[in-house]
Amino acid sequence: MLTLRTPAKVNIGLWVEKKRPDGYHDLRSLFIPIELFDKLSFTIQTKGIELLCDEPHVPCDSTNLVWKAADLFFTYTGVRSGVIIRLQKEIPVGHGLGGGSSDAAATLVGLNRLFSAKLTIDELFSLALEVGMDCPFFLSPKPSLALGRGEDLFDLEIESFDLQLYLPGFGVSTPWAYKNLERLTNGEDACKLLLKALLERRYKELRKWLYNTFEEVVYRRHPELSNIIDWFYKEGAWFAGLSGSGSALYAAFPPDVEIVLPEGTAGCLLRVKTLEKWGVV
């Protein structure tokens, strides 16, 4: 049996830019892995893919990205065997933290090790890209500038820092968020300034450049999320925003600030560190 842990990520800044001829949009974002992990265990069996999950609302059939990644692996390699995959979820589903893509990438890495298939990183990248645009990031997650459809990744040397995550307990559908976008944005200049401030640890300045194209549509449907952002800033946050298409929010605070959700507020807070790098282990 082989067991791996694989992290979540936050998008610090996300600009959805022009629509491409292939139907996707060009994106611009900073992908930052964080210390919040799912765990996957792989056991060889005679044939077939069997997926088990401790989260009852997660499908365990071919609609799950883990199952899809495993099927792609066996089809590509021609390995004549099967696998039982046990998935333990800590990354909440539908919160814009990349859990499904992370699990799929770990599946490709895990099966490559389990069956000694010796796929190259380029081969793994191509398979991950068939699963989803942000899946290749999780093959070797480290802070990255993501361009193109999210698959053009440029490594960044960003020191670890603390974040507060707000997990509201409900998800936001990414297809719904894209369908309801009212305007696209060009983030080239703002993203450069955002990145420069982050690299230089000038956290207070990030707020000036931080932007997420999905905020307008997501906050309109879920105004309680916008209220939490306002509350973060009232409590002294350096910067705060929506991760991906939501629903998770993040905020960075001075080290001496402790926060507790107002009484009666749904959801929970989780303090995490960002990762400078992570090999799926």
Order of alpha helices (4+ residues) and beta strands (2+ residues): beta-beta-beta-alpha-beta-alpha-alpha-beta-beta-beta-alpha-alpha-alpha-alpha-alpha-beta-beta-beta
